[in-house]
Amino acid sequence: MLNISNLKLSYGAGNVVHGVDLHVEKGEIVAIIGSNGAGKSTILKGISNLIPRKEGKIMFAGKDISKVAPEKISEIGISHVPEGRRIFNEMTVEENLLLGGYHRSRNVIKEDLERIYGLFAILKERKKQRAGNLSGGEQQMLAIGRALMAKPSFLMLDEPSLGLAPLMIKSVFELVDQIHQEGMTILLIEQNVKLAMKYADRIYVLQSGKLVYEGTPAELAAEDEIMHVYLGARRV
């Protein structure tokens, strides 16, 4: 579904991502893990064309999307849940959700709104509340729900567990797993190695803008050197 070749991304003059090749098959959860500053979030921004691409090609569903405008990315089936959630604090929960389907007709997204409320019952309870008053976990659910309102076939999640309490992390990832079981293809950025290895079908390890490993969670768990040198841990 997604095929990236020789991707090089930069902020200003300095390269951040150095010739990355990766792919995501339809129906997979693929995780990119690595230390802070490795360039994980930058790759997602590159797919969304939010930062300059110095080199490389991004293919989605057989089409080159390297030059698609950022505001058009959601229209071709890719939704991006950014790190830090980036919800609109002054707007209500429901207004945030409706913005997720901005490019679709109002009649169609009303049905999807009810589906989102079915997935995230807490959002239905608080639909008229100011989004900025939600807890961190509820805001993460809102950010995911807003992304789903675009009716994507491919969902990119950037650090969904960041800053959440353990019980809320469990709730968020159970919902992510449910979305995946319903057929969603997911590219996941996750600092929590155990979470990534629990839910992903395949894992890439990124270090200093370069991929240093690709494999299944079971294969990665057996690689003591990779786990220790790049992830700061022994077997998970």
PAVORO-417630 format. One record per residue: x, y, z of N, C-alpha, C, O in turn; residue in one letter. Coordinates in steps of 0.2 Angstrom, whole numbers, padded with zeros to 4 digits, always signed. Atoms other than C-alpha are relative to their C-alpha. Layout:
XYZXYZXYZXYZA...
END
This chain:
+0004-0006+0000+0000+0000+0000+0004+0006+0000+0003+0011-0004M-0004-0006+0000+0014+0012+0004+0007-0003-0001+0010-0008+0002L-0007+0002+0002+0032+0011-0004+0004+0006+0000+0003+0010-0005N-0004-0006+0000+0045+0023+0000+0007-0002-0002+0010-0007+0001I-0007+0002+0003+0062+0023-0009+0005+0006+0001+0003+0011-0002S-0006-0005+0000+0078+0033-0005-0003+0007+0003-0001+0012+0000N+0003-0006-0002+0068+0046+0005+0006+0004+0004+0008+0002+0009L-0004-0005-0004+0079+0061+0011-0004+0006+0001-0007+0009-0003K+0004-0006-0002+0071+0075+0021+0005+0004+0004+0010+0002+0007L-0004-0004-0004+0078+0090+0029-0004+0006+0002-0009+0008+0000S+0002-0006-0002+0075+0105+0039+0005+0005-0001+0011+0005+0002Y-0005-0005+0002+0084+0120+0031+0006-0004-0003+0005-0008-0008G-0006+0003+0004+0102+0114+0026+0002-0007+0002+0005-0010-0001A-0002+0007-0003+0104+0099+0037-0005-0005-0001-0011-0005+0000G+0005+0006+0001+0097+0082+0032-0002-0003+0007+0002-0004+0012N+0002+0003-0006+0087+0073+0045-0002-0007-0001+0000-0012+0003V+0001+0007+0002+0082+0057+0036+0004-0001-0007+0004+0003-0011V-0005+0001+0005+0095+0049+0025-0001-0006-0004+0001-0012-0002H+0001+0005+0004+0089+0038+0011-0003-0006+0002-0001-0012+0002G+0004+0005-0003+0076+0028+0019-0004-0004-0005-0007-0001-0009V+0005+0005+0004+0067+0013+0011-0004-0004+0004-0002-0007+0009D+0004+0004-0004+0052+0006+0019-0007-0001-0004-0008+0002-0009L+0007+0001+0003+0035-0002+0014-0005-0002+0005-0003-0005+0010H+0006+0003-0004+0018-0006+0022-0005-0003-0004-0007+0000-0009V+0005+0004+0004+0007-0019+0015-0007+0001+0003-0008+0003+0009E+0007-0001-0001-0012-0018+0015-0002-0004+0006+0000-0010+0006K+0002+0004-0006-0019-0023+0032+0005-0001+0006+0004-0004+0011G-0006+0001-0005-0002-0022+0042-0001+0006+0005-0003+0011+0004E-0003-0005-0004+0003-0012+0057+0007-0001+0000+0010-0006+0002I-0008+0000+0000+0021-0007+0054+0002+0006+0005-0001+0011+0005V-0003-0005-0005+0030+0002+0068+0007+0002-0002+0011-0002-0004A-0007-0003+0000+0045+0014+0067+0002+0002+0007-0001+0006+0010I-0003-0001-0006+0055+0014+0083+0007+0003+0000+0010+0001-0005I-0007-0002+0000+0071+0022+0089+0000+0006+0005-0005+0008+0008G-0001-0005-0006+0078+0035+0101-0003+0007-0002-0005+0008-0008S+0003-0007+0002+0072+0053+0102+0005+0004-0005+0011+0003-0004N-0004-0004+0004+0078+0064+0088+0003-0005-0006+0007-0002-0010G-0003+0004+0005+0081+0049+0076-0003+0001-0007+0000+0000-0012A+0003-0002+0006+0069+0056+0063-0007-0004-0001-0009-0003-0007G+0006+0004+0001+0054+0045+0066-0006+0005-0002-0010+0003-0007K+0005-0004+0001+0041+0059+0066+0001+0004-0007-0004+0005-0011S-0002-0004+0007+0050+0068+0051-0002-0005-0006-0005-0002-0011T+0002+0005+0006+0046+0052+0040-0008+0001-0001-0010+0002-0007I+0008-0001+0001+0027+0054+0044-0001+0007-0004-0005+0008-0008L+0001-0007+0003+0028+0073+0040+0002+0000-0008-0001+0004-0012K-0002+0000+0007+0038+0069+0024-0006-0004-0004-0007-0002-0010G+0005+0003+0003+0024+0057+0019-0006+0004-0002-0009+0004-0007I+0005-0005+0000+0011+0071+0022+0002+0006-0004-0002+0010-0005S-0002-0005+0004+0022+0082+0012+0000+0007+0004-0001+0012+0001N+0000-0006-0005+0023+0094+0027+0007+0004+0000+0008+0009+0002L-0007-0002+0000+0042+0096+0025+0003-0001-0006+0001-0006-0010I-0003+0001+0007+0054+0098+0010+0003-0007-0001+0006-0010+0004P-0003+0007+0002+0059+0081+0001+0006+0002-0004+0005+0004-0010R-0005-0002+0004+0076+0083-0005+0001-0006-0005+0004-0004-0011K-0001+0005+0005+0076+0066-0014-0005-0006+0002-0007-0006+0008E+0004+0006-0001+0066+0050-0016-0007+0000-0002-0009+0005-0005G+0007+0001+0002+0049+0043-0020-0004-0003+0005-0002-0007+0008K+0005+0003-0004+0033+0040-0011-0005-0002-0004-0009+0002-0007I+0005+0003+0004+0021+0028-0019-0005-0002+0005-0004-0006+0010M+0005+0002-0004+0004+0025-0011-0006-0003-0005-0008+0001-0010F+0005+0003+0004-0009+0013-0019+0002+0000-0007-0002+0001-0011A-0002+0000+0007+0002+0012-0034+0001+0007-0004+0003+0007-0010G-0001-0007+0003+0003+0031-0037+0005+0004+0004+0006+0003+0010K-0005-0004-0003+0017+0043-0034-0003+0006+0003-0007+0010-0001D+0004-0005-0003+0011+0055-0021+0006+0005+0003+0004+0010+0007I-0005-0004-0002+0028+0064-0019-0001+0007+0000+0001+0011+0004S+0002-0007+0001+0021+0080-0025-0007+0003+0001-0009+0008-0001K+0006-0002-0001+0004+0080-0019+0000+0005+0006+0003+0004+0011V+0001-0006-0005-0001+0096-0009-0002-0003+0007-0006-0008+0007A+0002+0002-0007-0002+0093+0010-0008+0000+0001-0010-0005+0004P+0007+0000-0001-0020+0098+0010-0004-0005-0004-0010-0006-0002E+0003+0005+0004-0024+0085-0003+0001-0008+0003-0002-0012+0000K-0002+0007-0002-0016+0070+0006-0006-0004+0003-0007-0010+0002I+0005+0003-0003-0031+0066+0016-0006-0002-0005-0009-0007-0004S+0005+0001+0005-0042+0066+0001+0002-0007-0004-0002-0010-0007E-0002+0006+0004-0032+0051-0007+0000-0006+0005+0002-0011+0003I+0001+0006-0005-0034+0040+0009+0005+0000+0006+0005-0005+0009G-0005+0000-0005-0020+0045+0021-0002+0005+0006-0003+0011+0004I+0001-0005-0005-0024+0052+0038+0006+0000+0005+0009-0006+0006S-0006+0000-0004-0010+0058+0050-0002+0003+0007-0005+0009+0007H+0001-0002-0007-0012+0059+0069+0006+0003+0002+0011-0002+0004V-0006-0003-0002+0002+0071+0074+0002-0001+0007-0002-0002+0011P-0003+0000-0007+0013+0070+0089-0003+0006+0004-0003+0011+0001E+0003-0005-0004+0005+0080+0103-0007+0002-0002-0010+0006+0001G+0008+0000+0001-0013+0078+0096-0002+0006-0005-0006+0005-0009R+0001-0006+0004-0014+0096+0089-0008+0001-0001-0010+0002-0007R+0007-0001+0001-0033+0097+0092-0001+0008+0001+0003+0011+0003I+0002-0007-0001-0042+0114+0092-0003+0001+0007-0009-0001+0007F+0003+0000-0007-0044+0118+0110-0006+0004+0001-0010+0002+0006N+0005-0005-0001-0056+0132+0109-0007-0003-0003-0012+0000-0002E+0006+0002+0003-0068+0122+0098-0003-0006+0004+0000-0009+0008M+0003+0006-0003-0080+0108+0104+0003-0006-0003+0006-0006-0008T-0002+0006+0002-0077+0090+0103-0003-0002-0007+0001-0004-0012V+0004+0002+0006-0090+0088+0089+0003+0004-0006+0004+0002-0011E-0003-0004+0006-0083+0103+0079+0007-0003-0002+0008-0002-0008E-0006+0003+0002-0066+0095+0080-0001-0006-0005+0003-0007-0010N+0002+0006+0004-0073+0079+0073-0002+0002-0007+0000-0001-0012L+0002-0002+0007-0082+0087+0059+0005+0003-0005+0005+0003-0011L-0006-0002+0004-0066+0096+0053+0004-0005-0003+0006-0004-0008L-0003+0006+0003-0059+0079+0050-0003-0002-0006+0001-0005-0010G+0003+0001+0007-0071+0077+0036-0002+0006-0004-0007+0006-0008G+0002-0006+0003-0070+0094+0029-0001+0000-0007-0004+0003-0010Y+0001+0001+0007-0068+0088+0011-0006-0004-0002-0006-0006-0008H+0005+0004+0002-0083+0077+0012-0007+0003+0001-0007+0008+0005R+0007-0003-0001-0102+0081+0011-0002-0001+0007-0001-0006+0010S+0003+0000-0007-0111+0085+0027-0004-0006+0001-0004-0009+0007R+0005+0006-0001-0124+0071+0024+0004-0006+0001+0002-0011+0005N-0003+0006+0000-0111+0058+0022+0004-0001+0007+0004-0006+0010V-0004+0000-0006-0100+0063+0037-0005-0001+0007-0002-0003+0012I+0004+0001-0006-0115+0062+0049-0001-0007+0002-0001-0009+0008K+0000+0008-0001-0116+0043+0047+0007-0002+0004+0007-0005+0008E-0007+0001-0003-0097+0043+0051+0001+0002+0007+0004-0001+0011D+0000-0003-0007-0099+0054+0066-0003-0005+0005+0000-0006+0011L+0003+0005-0005-0111+0041+0074+0005-0006+0001+0005-0009+0006E-0005+0006-0001-0098+0027+0070+0006+0002+0005+0008-0002+0009R-0006-0002-0005-0084+0037+0079-0003+0001+0007+0001-0001+0012I+0003+0000-0007-0096+0040+0094-0001-0007+0002-0001-0008+0008Y+0000+0007-0002-0098+0021+0094+0006-0003+0002+0007-0007+0007G-0006+0002-0002-0080+0018+0095+0003+0004+0006+0006+0000+0010L-0003-0004-0005-0076+0032+0107-0006+0003+0004-0008+0009+0003F+0006-0002-0004-0091+0033+0119+0001+0006+0004-0003+0010+0005A-0001-0006-0004-0083+0046+0130+0000+0007-0004-0002+0012-0002I+0000-0006+0004-0082+0058+0115-0008+0002-0001-0009+0008-0002L+0007-0001+0000-0101+0056+0113-0003+0004+0006-0007+0009+0005K+0002-0003-0006-0103+0060+0131+0002+0008+0000-0002+0012+0004E-0003-0007-0001-0093+0076+0129+0000+0004-0006+0004+0009-0007R+0000-0003+0007-0097+0081+0111-0001+0008+0000+0002+0011-0004K+0001-0007+0000-0102+0099+0116+0005+0003+0005+0004+0010+0005K-0005-0003-0004-0088+0102+0128+0006+0003-0004+0007+0000-0009Q-0006-0002+0003-0073+0112+0124+0006-0005+0000+0007-0008+0005R-0005+0005+0001-0059+0101+0117+0006+0000+0005+0009-0005+0007A-0006-0001-0004-0046+0109+0128-0001-0002+0007+0004-0003+0011G+0002+0002-0007-0055+0103+0144+0001-0008+0001+0000-0010+0006N+0000+0007-0001-0053+0085+0140+0007-0002+0003+0012+0002+0003L-0007+0003-0003-0039+0074+0148+0004-0002-0006+0002-0002-0012S-0004+0002+0006-0024+0069+0138-0002-0006-0004-0001-0006-0010G+0003+0006+0004-0031+0052+0134-0006+0001-0004-0006-0001-0010G+0006-0002+0004-0047+0059+0129+0001+0004-0006-0002+0003-0012E-0003-0004+0005-0038+0072+0118+0003-0005-0006+0002-0004-0012Q-0003+0005+0004-0029+0057+0110-0005-0003-0004-0005-0005-0010Q+0006+0004+0003-0045+0048+0106-0003+0005-0005-0005+0003-0010M+0003-0005+0004-0052+0064+0099+0004+0001-0007+0002+0002-0012L-0004-0001+0006-0037+0066+0087+0000-0006-0004+0000-0005-0010A+0001+0006+0004-0039+0048+0081-0006+0000-0003-0007-0001-0009I+0006+0000+0003-0057+0050+0079-0001+0006-0006-0004+0004-0011G-0001-0005+0005-0054+0066+0069+0003-0002-0006+0000-0001-0012R-0004+0003+0005-0042+0057+0058-0005-0005-0004-0005-0005-0010A+0005+0005+0003-0055+0043+0055-0006+0003-0004-0009+0000-0008L+0006-0004+0003-0068+0056+0050+0002+0001-0008-0003+0003-0012M-0002-0001+0007-0058+0058+0033-0001-0006-0004+0000-0006-0010A+0001+0006+0004-0062+0040+0029+0006-0003-0003+0006-0004-0009K-0007+0003+0003-0044+0034+0027+0000-0007-0001-0004-0011+0002P-0001+0007+0001-0038+0018+0021+0007-0002+0003+0009-0007+0004S-0006+0000-0003-0021+0022+0029+0001+0005+0005+0000+0011+0004F-0001-0005-0006-0018+0029+0046+0007+0000+0003+0010-0005+0004L-0007-0001-0003-0002+0036+0053-0001+0003+0007-0004+0009+0008M+0001-0002-0007-0001+0038+0072+0007+0001+0002+0012-0003+0002L-0007-0002-0002+0014+0048+0079-0001+0000+0008-0004+0005+0011D+0000+0001-0007+0017+0043+0097-0006+0001+0004-0007+0005+0008E+0007-0001-0003-0001+0040+0103+0001-0001+0008-0004+0000+0011P+0000+0001-0007+0005+0034+0120+0003+0006+0004+0004+0006+0010S-0004-0005-0003+0015+0050+0124-0004+0004+0005-0009+0007+0004L+0003-0004-0005+0011+0058+0140-0006-0003+0004-0010+0001+0008G+0006+0003-0003-0003+0046+0145+0001-0004+0006+0006-0007+0006L-0001+0004-0006-0006+0037+0161-0001-0008-0003-0004-0009-0008A+0000+0007+0003-0004+0017+0159-0007-0002-0002-0008-0005-0007P+0007+0002+0001-0023+0014+0160-0003+0003-0007-0006+0000-0010L+0003-0004+0006-0027+0027+0146+0004-0003-0006+0001-0003-0011M-0003+0003+0006-0013+0020+0135-0003-0007-0002-0004-0008-0008I+0003+0006+0001-0021+0003+0137-0006+0001-0004-0008-0003-0009K+0007-0001+0003-0038+0010+0132+0001+0002-0008-0002+0000-0012S-0002-0003+0007-0030+0020+0117+0002-0006-0005+0000-0006-0011V-0003+0006+0005-0021+0004+0110-0005-0005-0001-0005-0009-0006F+0005+0005+0002-0036-0007+0112-0004+0003-0005-0007-0001-0010E+0004-0003+0005-0045+0005+0101+0003+0000-0007+0001-0001-0012L-0004+0000+0006-0031+0006+0089+0000-0008-0003-0001-0009-0009V+0000+0007+0002-0031-0013+0088-0007-0002-0003-0007-0006-0008D+0007+0001+0003-0050-0013+0085+0000+0003-0007-0003-0001-0011Q+0000-0003+0006-0048-0001+0071+0004-0004-0005+0002-0005-0011I-0004+0004+0004-0034-0012+0064-0004-0007-0002-0004-0009-0008H+0004+0006+0002-0045-0028+0065-0006+0001-0005-0008-0003-0008Q+0005-0002+0005-0058-0019+0055+0002+0001-0007-0002+0003-0011E-0003+0000+0006-0046-0018+0041+0004+0006-0001+0007+0007-0007G-0004-0006+0001-0036-0001+0044+0007-0002-0001+0010-0006+0003M-0007+0001+0000-0018-0001+0038+0003+0006+0004+0001+0011+0003T-0003-0005-0005-0007+0008+0051+0007+0000+0000+0011-0005+0000I-0007-0002-0001+0010+0016+0051+0001+0003+0007-0002+0009+0008L+0000-0002-0007+0014+0018+0070+0007+0003+0002+0012-0001+0000L-0006-0002-0004+0028+0029+0078-0001-0001+0007-0006+0002+0010I+0001+0001-0008+0030+0024+0096+0007-0001+0003+0011-0005+0001E-0006+0000-0004+0043+0027+0109+0000-0006+0004+0006-0008+0006Q+0000+0006-0005+0037+0013+0120+0001-0007-0004-0003-0009-0008N-0002+0005+0004+0046-0002+0113-0005-0006+0001-0007-0010-0004V+0004+0006-0002+0035-0015+0122-0007+0001-0004-0009-0004-0006K+0007-0001+0003+0019-0007+0115+0001-0002-0008-0003-0005-0011L-0001+0001+0007+0026-0007+0097+0001-0008-0001-0002-0010-0006A-0002+0007+0002+0032-0025+0098-0007-0004+0002-0007-0010-0001M+0006+0004-0001+0015-0031+0105-0005+0001-0005-0009-0004-0007K+0005-0001+0005+0004-0023+0091+0002+0000-0007-0002-0001-0011Y-0002+0000+0007+0015-0022+0076+0001-0007-0003+0003-0012+0000A-0002+0006+0004+0017-0035+0062+0007+0000-0002+0010-0005-0002D-0008-0001+0002+0034-0028+0057+0002+0006+0003-0002+0011+0005R-0003-0005-0004+0046-0016+0065+0006+0003-0004+0010-0002-0006I-0007-0003+0002+0059-0004+0058+0003+0004+0006-0001+0007+0010Y-0004-0004-0005+0072+0003+0069+0004+0006-0003+0008+0004-0008V-0003-0006+0003+0078+0021+0065+0005+0003+0005+0003+0004+0011L-0005-0003-0004+0094+0028+0071+0003+0006-0004+0006+0004-0009Q-0004-0006+0004+0101+0046+0066-0002+0000-0007+0002+0001-0012S+0003-0001+0007+0089+0046+0051+0001-0006-0005+0000-0005-0011G-0001+0006+0005+0094+0029+0044-0003-0006+0004-0003-0007+0010K+0002+0007-0003+0086+0012+0046+0005-0005+0001+0009-0006-0003L-0005+0005-0002+0096+0000+0055-0002-0007+0001+0002-0012+0002V+0003+0007-0001+0084-0015+0056-0007+0000-0002-0010+0005-0002Y+0007+0001+0002+0068-0022+0049-0001-0008+0002+0003-0012+0000E+0001+0007-0002+0060-0038+0056-0007+0000+0003-0010+0005+0005G+0006+0001-0004+0045-0045+0065+0002+0001+0007+0008+0001+0009T-0001-0001-0007+0043-0042+0084+0004-0006+0003+0009-0005+0007P-0004+0006-0002+0049-0060+0087+0007+0001-0002+0012-0001+0002A-0007-0001+0003+0065-0057+0076+0003+0005+0004+0009+0004+0006E-0004-0005-0004+0069-0041+0085+0001-0001+0007+0007+0000+0009L-0001+0002-0007+0067-0048+0102+0006-0004+0001+0009-0004+0006A-0006+0005+0000+0080-0061+0098+0007+0004-0002+0012+0001-0001A-0006-0004+0002+0092-0047+0092+0003+0004+0006+0001+0010+0007E-0002-0003-0006+0101-0043+0109+0004+0007-0002+0003+0012+0001D-0004-0005+0002+0113-0031+0100-0004+0006-0002-0003+0012+0000E+0004-0005+0003+0100-0021+0091-0004+0003+0006-0005+0009+0007I+0004-0002-0005+0089-0020+0107+0004+0004+0005+0002+0009+0008M-0004-0004-0005+0104-0014+0118+0003+0006-0003+0002+0011+0000H-0004-0005+0003+0114-0003+0106-0005+0006-0002-0004+0012-0001V+0004-0005+0003+0099+0006+0098-0006+0002+0004-0009+0007+0003Y+0006-0001-0004+0085+0004+0110+0001+0001+0007-0004+0002+0011L-0001-0001-0007+0093+0004+0126-0003-0005+0005-0004-0004+0011G+0003+0005-0004+0086-0012+0132+0002-0007-0002+0005-0008-0008A-0001+0007+0002+0088-0031+0132-0006-0003-0002-0011+0001-0004R+0006+0004+0003+0075-0044+0127-0006+0003+0003-0006+0004+0009R+0006-0003-0002+0058-0037+0128-0005-0006+0001-0011-0005+0003V
END
